[in-house]
Amino acid sequence: MIGYVECECIIYDVQSLKEKRAVLQRIVTRLKQKYNISVAEVDYQNVWQRTKLGIVAITAERTATEQELHRALQFIDSFPEIERTVTTFEWF
């Protein structure tokens, strides 16, 4: 089962694209190391306090895919400098 999540986020306390990319790089790198997912910034690359992340997980069963994606979202929520606003799931 392939699960795809898009989540829009607001990044607080950044004043430039350079600062935004530093925050995102830290989060994305740790997500990839900790979970069996692929993740990338898919929109708002040139807006410094907003981002949209795309996260994909592939497993044999939908429940395992859901668990992996939910754990990744909880991990994103654990960072105080970023707030998840709109999250959408798709299944293939």
MODELLER restraints for C-alpha pairs under 7 A, 6 or more apart:
rsr = mdl.restraints
at = mdl.atoms
rsr.add(forms.Gaussian(group=physical.xy_distance, feature=features.Distance(at['CA:1:A'], at['CA:58:A']), mean=5.64, stdev=0.5))
rsr.add(forms.Gaussian(group=physical.xy_distance, feature=features.Distance(at['CA:1:A'], at['CA:59:A']), mean=5.41, stdev=0.5))
rsr.add(forms.Gaussian(group=physical.xy_distance, feature=features.Distance(at['CA:1:A'], at['CA:60:A']), mean=5.56, stdev=0.5))
rsr.add(forms.Gaussian(group=physical.xy_distance, feature=features.Distance(at['CA:1:A'], at['CA:61:A']), mean=5.62, stdev=0.5))
rsr.add(forms.Gaussian(group=physical.xy_distance, feature=features.Distance(at['CA:1:A'], at['CA:62:A']), mean=5.40, stdev=0.5))
rsr.add(forms.Gaussian(group=physical.xy_distance, feature=features.Distance(at['CA:1:A'], at['CA:65:A']), mean=6.83, stdev=0.5))
rsr.add(forms.Gaussian(group=physical.xy_distance, feature=features.Distance(at['CA:1:A'], at['CA:92:A']), mean=6.43, stdev=0.5))
rsr.add(forms.Gaussian(group=physical.xy_distance, feature=features.Distance(at['CA:2:A'], at['CA:57:A']), mean=5.93, stdev=0.5))
rsr.add(forms.Gaussian(group=physical.xy_distance, feature=features.Distance(at['CA:2:A'], at['CA:58:A']), mean=4.54, stdev=0.5))
rsr.add(forms.Gaussian(group=physical.xy_distance, feature=features.Distance(at['CA:2:A'], at['CA:59:A']), mean=6.74, stdev=0.5))
rsr.add(forms.Gaussian(group=physical.xy_distance, feature=features.Distance(at['CA:2:A'], at['CA:91:A']), mean=5.85, stdev=0.5))
rsr.add(forms.Gaussian(group=physical.xy_distance, feature=features.Distance(at['CA:2:A'], at['CA:92:A']), mean=5.11, stdev=0.5))
rsr.add(forms.Gaussian(group=physical.xy_distance, feature=features.Distance(at['CA:3:A'], at['CA:56:A']), mean=5.68, stdev=0.5))
rsr.add(forms.Gaussian(group=physical.xy_distance, feature=features.Distance(at['CA:3:A'], at['CA:57:A']), mean=5.37, stdev=0.5))
rsr.add(forms.Gaussian(group=physical.xy_distance, feature=features.Distance(at['CA:3:A'], at['CA:58:A']), mean=6.38, stdev=0.5))
rsr.add(forms.Gaussian(group=physical.xy_distance, feature=features.Distance(at['CA:3:A'], at['CA:65:A']), mean=6.18, stdev=0.5))
rsr.add(forms.Gaussian(group=physical.xy_distance, feature=features.Distance(at['CA:3:A'], at['CA:90:A']), mean=5.94, stdev=0.5))
rsr.add(forms.Gaussian(group=physical.xy_distance, feature=features.Distance(at['CA:3:A'], at['CA:91:A']), mean=4.80, stdev=0.5))
rsr.add(forms.Gaussian(group=physical.xy_distance, feature=features.Distance(at['CA:3:A'], at['CA:92:A']), mean=6.49, stdev=0.5))
rsr.add(forms.Gaussian(group=physical.xy_distance, feature=features.Distance(at['CA:4:A'], at['CA:55:A']), mean=5.68, stdev=0.5))
rsr.add(forms.Gaussian(group=physical.xy_distance, feature=features.Distance(at['CA:4:A'], at['CA:56:A']), mean=4.56, stdev=0.5))
rsr.add(forms.Gaussian(group=physical.xy_distance, feature=features.Distance(at['CA:4:A'], at['CA:57:A']), mean=6.70, stdev=0.5))
rsr.add(forms.Gaussian(group=physical.xy_distance, feature=features.Distance(at['CA:4:A'], at['CA:89:A']), mean=5.74, stdev=0.5))
rsr.add(forms.Gaussian(group=physical.xy_distance, feature=features.Distance(at['CA:4:A'], at['CA:90:A']), mean=5.11, stdev=0.5))
rsr.add(forms.Gaussian(group=physical.xy_distance, feature=features.Distance(at['CA:4:A'], at['CA:91:A']), mean=6.35, stdev=0.5))
rsr.add(forms.Gaussian(group=physical.xy_distance, feature=features.Distance(at['CA:5:A'], at['CA:54:A']), mean=5.74, stdev=0.5))
rsr.add(forms.Gaussian(group=physical.xy_distance, feature=features.Distance(at['CA:5:A'], at['CA:55:A']), mean=5.13, stdev=0.5))
rsr.add(forms.Gaussian(group=physical.xy_distance, feature=features.Distance(at['CA:5:A'], at['CA:56:A']), mean=6.50, stdev=0.5))
rsr.add(forms.Gaussian(group=physical.xy_distance, feature=features.Distance(at['CA:5:A'], at['CA:87:A']), mean=6.84, stdev=0.5))
rsr.add(forms.Gaussian(group=physical.xy_distance, feature=features.Distance(at['CA:5:A'], at['CA:88:A']), mean=5.59, stdev=0.5))
rsr.add(forms.Gaussian(group=physical.xy_distance, feature=features.Distance(at['CA:5:A'], at['CA:89:A']), mean=4.60, stdev=0.5))
rsr.add(forms.Gaussian(group=physical.xy_distance, feature=features.Distance(at['CA:5:A'], at['CA:90:A']), mean=6.41, stdev=0.5))
rsr.add(forms.Gaussian(group=physical.xy_distance, feature=features.Distance(at['CA:6:A'], at['CA:52:A']), mean=6.66, stdev=0.5))
rsr.add(forms.Gaussian(group=physical.xy_distance, feature=features.Distance(at['CA:6:A'], at['CA:53:A']), mean=5.64, stdev=0.5))
rsr.add(forms.Gaussian(group=physical.xy_distance, feature=features.Distance(at['CA:6:A'], at['CA:54:A']), mean=4.62, stdev=0.5))
rsr.add(forms.Gaussian(group=physical.xy_distance, feature=features.Distance(at['CA:6:A'], at['CA:55:A']), mean=6.46, stdev=0.5))
rsr.add(forms.Gaussian(group=physical.xy_distance, feature=features.Distance(at['CA:6:A'], at['CA:87:A']), mean=5.63, stdev=0.5))
rsr.add(forms.Gaussian(group=physical.xy_distance, feature=features.Distance(at['CA:6:A'], at['CA:88:A']), mean=5.34, stdev=0.5))
rsr.add(forms.Gaussian(group=physical.xy_distance, feature=features.Distance(at['CA:6:A'], at['CA:89:A']), mean=6.71, stdev=0.5))
rsr.add(forms.Gaussian(group=physical.xy_distance, feature=features.Distance(at['CA:7:A'], at['CA:52:A']), mean=5.50, stdev=0.5))
rsr.add(forms.Gaussian(group=physical.xy_distance, feature=features.Distance(at['CA:7:A'], at['CA:53:A']), mean=5.37, stdev=0.5))
rsr.add(forms.Gaussian(group=physical.xy_distance, feature=features.Distance(at['CA:7:A'], at['CA:54:A']), mean=6.70, stdev=0.5))
rsr.add(forms.Gaussian(group=physical.xy_distance, feature=features.Distance(at['CA:7:A'], at['CA:84:A']), mean=6.50, stdev=0.5))
rsr.add(forms.Gaussian(group=physical.xy_distance, feature=features.Distance(at['CA:7:A'], at['CA:86:A']), mean=5.53, stdev=0.5))
rsr.add(forms.Gaussian(group=physical.xy_distance, feature=features.Distance(at['CA:7:A'], at['CA:87:A']), mean=4.24, stdev=0.5))
rsr.add(forms.Gaussian(group=physical.xy_distance, feature=features.Distance(at['CA:7:A'], at['CA:88:A']), mean=6.49, stdev=0.5))
rsr.add(forms.Gaussian(group=physical.xy_distance, feature=features.Distance(at['CA:8:A'], at['CA:51:A']), mean=5.74, stdev=0.5))
rsr.add(forms.Gaussian(group=physical.xy_distance, feature=features.Distance(at['CA:8:A'], at['CA:52:A']), mean=4.22, stdev=0.5))
rsr.add(forms.Gaussian(group=physical.xy_distance, feature=features.Distance(at['CA:8:A'], at['CA:53:A']), mean=6.44, stdev=0.5))
rsr.add(forms.Gaussian(group=physical.xy_distance, feature=features.Distance(at['CA:8:A'], at['CA:84:A']), mean=5.92, stdev=0.5))
rsr.add(forms.Gaussian(group=physical.xy_distance, feature=features.Distance(at['CA:8:A'], at['CA:85:A']), mean=5.58, stdev=0.5))
rsr.add(forms.Gaussian(group=physical.xy_distance, feature=features.Distance(at['CA:8:A'], at['CA:86:A']), mean=5.15, stdev=0.5))
rsr.add(forms.Gaussian(group=physical.xy_distance, feature=features.Distance(at['CA:8:A'], at['CA:87:A']), mean=6.46, stdev=0.5))
rsr.add(forms.Gaussian(group=physical.xy_distance, feature=features.Distance(at['CA:9:A'], at['CA:50:A']), mean=5.78, stdev=0.5))
rsr.add(forms.Gaussian(group=physical.xy_distance, feature=features.Distance(at['CA:9:A'], at['CA:51:A']), mean=5.28, stdev=0.5))
rsr.add(forms.Gaussian(group=physical.xy_distance, feature=features.Distance(at['CA:9:A'], at['CA:52:A']), mean=6.06, stdev=0.5))
rsr.add(forms.Gaussian(group=physical.xy_distance, feature=features.Distance(at['CA:9:A'], at['CA:82:A']), mean=6.46, stdev=0.5))
rsr.add(forms.Gaussian(group=physical.xy_distance, feature=features.Distance(at['CA:9:A'], at['CA:83:A']), mean=5.33, stdev=0.5))
rsr.add(forms.Gaussian(group=physical.xy_distance, feature=features.Distance(at['CA:9:A'], at['CA:84:A']), mean=4.34, stdev=0.5))
rsr.add(forms.Gaussian(group=physical.xy_distance, feature=features.Distance(at['CA:9:A'], at['CA:85:A']), mean=5.48, stdev=0.5))
rsr.add(forms.Gaussian(group=physical.xy_distance, feature=features.Distance(at['CA:10:A'], at['CA:49:A']), mean=5.68, stdev=0.5))
rsr.add(forms.Gaussian(group=physical.xy_distance, feature=features.Distance(at['CA:10:A'], at['CA:50:A']), mean=4.64, stdev=0.5))
rsr.add(forms.Gaussian(group=physical.xy_distance, feature=features.Distance(at['CA:10:A'], at['CA:51:A']), mean=6.53, stdev=0.5))
rsr.add(forms.Gaussian(group=physical.xy_distance, feature=features.Distance(at['CA:10:A'], at['CA:82:A']), mean=5.69, stdev=0.5))
rsr.add(forms.Gaussian(group=physical.xy_distance, feature=features.Distance(at['CA:10:A'], at['CA:83:A']), mean=5.21, stdev=0.5))
rsr.add(forms.Gaussian(group=physical.xy_distance, feature=features.Distance(at['CA:10:A'], at['CA:84:A']), mean=6.57, stdev=0.5))
rsr.add(forms.Gaussian(group=physical.xy_distance, feature=features.Distance(at['CA:11:A'], at['CA:49:A']), mean=4.88, stdev=0.5))
rsr.add(forms.Gaussian(group=physical.xy_distance, feature=features.Distance(at['CA:11:A'], at['CA:50:A']), mean=5.88, stdev=0.5))
rsr.add(forms.Gaussian(group=physical.xy_distance, feature=features.Distance(at['CA:11:A'], at['CA:81:A']), mean=5.82, stdev=0.5))
rsr.add(forms.Gaussian(group=physical.xy_distance, feature=features.Distance(at['CA:11:A'], at['CA:82:A']), mean=4.47, stdev=0.5))
rsr.add(forms.Gaussian(group=physical.xy_distance, feature=features.Distance(at['CA:11:A'], at['CA:83:A']), mean=6.48, stdev=0.5))
rsr.add(forms.Gaussian(group=physical.xy_distance, feature=features.Distance(at['CA:12:A'], at['CA:49:A']), mean=6.47, stdev=0.5))
rsr.add(forms.Gaussian(group=physical.xy_distance, feature=features.Distance(at['CA:12:A'], at['CA:81:A']), mean=5.35, stdev=0.5))
rsr.add(forms.Gaussian(group=physical.xy_distance, feature=features.Distance(at['CA:12:A'], at['CA:82:A']), mean=6.14, stdev=0.5))
rsr.add(forms.Gaussian(group=physical.xy_distance, feature=features.Distance(at['CA:14:A'], at['CA:20:A']), mean=5.96, stdev=0.5))
rsr.add(forms.Gaussian(group=physical.xy_distance, feature=features.Distance(at['CA:14:A'], at['CA:49:A']), mean=6.56, stdev=0.5))
rsr.add(forms.Gaussian(group=physical.xy_distance, feature=features.Distance(at['CA:16:A'], at['CA:48:A']), mean=5.63, stdev=0.5))
rsr.add(forms.Gaussian(group=physical.xy_distance, feature=features.Distance(at['CA:17:A'], at['CA:46:A']), mean=6.95, stdev=0.5))
rsr.add(forms.Gaussian(group=physical.xy_distance, feature=features.Distance(at['CA:17:A'], at['CA:48:A']), mean=4.83, stdev=0.5))
rsr.add(forms.Gaussian(group=physical.xy_distance, feature=features.Distance(at['CA:20:A'], at['CA:48:A']), mean=5.85, stdev=0.5))
rsr.add(forms.Gaussian(group=physical.xy_distance, feature=features.Distance(at['CA:20:A'], at['CA:49:A']), mean=6.94, stdev=0.5))
rsr.add(forms.Gaussian(group=physical.xy_distance, feature=features.Distance(at['CA:28:A'], at['CA:39:A']), mean=6.64, stdev=0.5))
rsr.add(forms.Gaussian(group=physical.xy_distance, feature=features.Distance(at['CA:31:A'], at['CA:72:A']), mean=6.66, stdev=0.5))
rsr.add(forms.Gaussian(group=physical.xy_distance, feature=features.Distance(at['CA:32:A'], at['CA:38:A']), mean=6.49, stdev=0.5))
rsr.add(forms.Gaussian(group=physical.xy_distance, feature=features.Distance(at['CA:35:A'], at['CA:72:A']), mean=6.85, stdev=0.5))
rsr.add(forms.Gaussian(group=physical.xy_distance, feature=features.Distance(at['CA:36:A'], at['CA:57:A']), mean=6.73, stdev=0.5))
rsr.add(forms.Gaussian(group=physical.xy_distance, feature=features.Distance(at['CA:37:A'], at['CA:55:A']), mean=6.66, stdev=0.5))
rsr.add(forms.Gaussian(group=physical.xy_distance, feature=features.Distance(at['CA:37:A'], at['CA:56:A']), mean=5.60, stdev=0.5))
rsr.add(forms.Gaussian(group=physical.xy_distance, feature=features.Distance(at['CA:37:A'], at['CA:57:A']), mean=4.79, stdev=0.5))
rsr.add(forms.Gaussian(group=physical.xy_distance, feature=features.Distance(at['CA:38:A'], at['CA:55:A']), mean=5.66, stdev=0.5))
rsr.add(forms.Gaussian(group=physical.xy_distance, feature=features.Distance(at['CA:38:A'], at['CA:56:A']), mean=5.22, stdev=0.5))
rsr.add(forms.Gaussian(group=physical.xy_distance, feature=features.Distance(at['CA:38:A'], at['CA:57:A']), mean=6.64, stdev=0.5))
rsr.add(forms.Gaussian(group=physical.xy_distance, feature=features.Distance(at['CA:39:A'], at['CA:53:A']), mean=6.81, stdev=0.5))
rsr.add(forms.Gaussian(group=physical.xy_distance, feature=features.Distance(at['CA:39:A'], at['CA:54:A']), mean=5.56, stdev=0.5))
rsr.add(forms.Gaussian(group=physical.xy_distance, feature=features.Distance(at['CA:39:A'], at['CA:55:A']), mean=4.42, stdev=0.5))
rsr.add(forms.Gaussian(group=physical.xy_distance, feature=features.Distance(at['CA:39:A'], at['CA:56:A']), mean=6.48, stdev=0.5))
rsr.add(forms.Gaussian(group=physical.xy_distance, feature=features.Distance(at['CA:40:A'], at['CA:53:A']), mean=5.64, stdev=0.5))
rsr.add(forms.Gaussian(group=physical.xy_distance, feature=features.Distance(at['CA:40:A'], at['CA:54:A']), mean=5.43, stdev=0.5))
rsr.add(forms.Gaussian(group=physical.xy_distance, feature=features.Distance(at['CA:40:A'], at['CA:55:A']), mean=6.78, stdev=0.5))
rsr.add(forms.Gaussian(group=physical.xy_distance, feature=features.Distance(at['CA:41:A'], at['CA:51:A']), mean=6.83, stdev=0.5))
rsr.add(forms.Gaussian(group=physical.xy_distance, feature=features.Distance(at['CA:41:A'], at['CA:52:A']), mean=5.71, stdev=0.5))
rsr.add(forms.Gaussian(group=physical.xy_distance, feature=features.Distance(at['CA:41:A'], at['CA:53:A']), mean=4.47, stdev=0.5))
rsr.add(forms.Gaussian(group=physical.xy_distance, feature=features.Distance(at['CA:41:A'], at['CA:54:A']), mean=6.20, stdev=0.5))
rsr.add(forms.Gaussian(group=physical.xy_distance, feature=features.Distance(at['CA:42:A'], at['CA:52:A']), mean=5.67, stdev=0.5))
rsr.add(forms.Gaussian(group=physical.xy_distance, feature=features.Distance(at['CA:42:A'], at['CA:53:A']), mean=5.61, stdev=0.5))
rsr.add(forms.Gaussian(group=physical.xy_distance, feature=features.Distance(at['CA:42:A'], at['CA:54:A']), mean=5.95, stdev=0.5))
rsr.add(forms.Gaussian(group=physical.xy_distance, feature=features.Distance(at['CA:43:A'], at['CA:51:A']), mean=6.17, stdev=0.5))
rsr.add(forms.Gaussian(group=physical.xy_distance, feature=features.Distance(at['CA:43:A'], at['CA:52:A']), mean=5.09, stdev=0.5))
rsr.add(forms.Gaussian(group=physical.xy_distance, feature=features.Distance(at['CA:44:A'], at['CA:50:A']), mean=6.30, stdev=0.5))
rsr.add(forms.Gaussian(group=physical.xy_distance, feature=features.Distance(at['CA:44:A'], at['CA:51:A']), mean=5.10, stdev=0.5))
rsr.add(forms.Gaussian(group=physical.xy_distance, feature=features.Distance(at['CA:44:A'], at['CA:52:A']), mean=6.43, stdev=0.5))
rsr.add(forms.Gaussian(group=physical.xy_distance, feature=features.Distance(at['CA:45:A'], at['CA:51:A']), mean=6.72, stdev=0.5))
rsr.add(forms.Gaussian(group=physical.xy_distance, feature=features.Distance(at['CA:57:A'], at['CA:65:A']), mean=5.90, stdev=0.5))
rsr.add(forms.Gaussian(group=physical.xy_distance, feature=features.Distance(at['CA:57:A'], at['CA:69:A']), mean=6.71, stdev=0.5))
rsr.add(forms.Gaussian(group=physical.xy_distance, feature=features.Distance(at['CA:58:A'], at['CA:65:A']), mean=6.17, stdev=0.5))
rsr.add(forms.Gaussian(group=physical.xy_distance, feature=features.Distance(at['CA:59:A'], at['CA:65:A']), mean=5.58, stdev=0.5))
rsr.add(forms.Gaussian(group=physical.xy_distance, feature=features.Distance(at['CA:77:A'], at['CA:83:A']), mean=6.65, stdev=0.5))
rsr.add(forms.Gaussian(group=physical.xy_distance, feature=features.Distance(at['CA:77:A'], at['CA:84:A']), mean=6.79, stdev=0.5))
